[in-house]
């Protein structure tokens, strides 16, 4: 998977994350809760007072690409938010189109805009953990660092949502490692890839983004868009064209398999 995010956006997120948690720590309390390991994480972690629906159940650790709607299903995924300017507009467009999506949220963004996280959940969309600071080079960092990025983001997103946990984990720029995949899976977050990269982060033009979806959707169902990191007006315009076109082609909208 291509590492496609802009340097300036990554630097801003990393700076924000440094104000939230100490990255030099050998491990966080969340690492201890999940279990320190090299061969694989513990299968399940839950507190004694947790409600049944809150208990963590291990999911598959391989990277999900399929849709729960079958071979004609499409998974719309929205990365890097929430953002106070663009996320509300994306949510309204999805609502008007009758489409549910998966929002891959950066921990610091979720912490900054908890009302938007709650709105995403209230509208019936699913949450995905996109790490604390969106470090696209985290696959070259220590296991302690990877753990901090994943587990602290899980905590931030869950708190911001009012208790709804992310169901997926997407590594920034596709920077998965066996360790990060198994750690996320041990926390009930299925590693989530993509099949169609619209490259909307680079603002290539609406026509180019629409053409990418039309030409590559046969490669797999999971389509990547963004709702943060800059001007997302092209993303909105592309979604307005792509969503009805997909329906016209006989596709239905679902969620990634877990």
Protein Blocks (a to p, Z undefined) as FASTA:
>chain_A
ZZfbdfklmmmmmmmmmmmpcfkbfbdfklmmnopafkbccfbdcdfklcfklpccdddf
bdcfbdfkbjmbccdddehiacfklmmmmmmmmmmnopacdddddfklmmmmmmlmmmmm
mnopacddebjnopaklmmmcfklmmmmmmmmmmmmmmmnoopacfbdcdehhiacfklm
mmmmmnopacdddfbdghlmnonojklmmmmmmmmmmnocbdcddfehiafklmmmmmmm
mmmmmmmnopacddddZZ
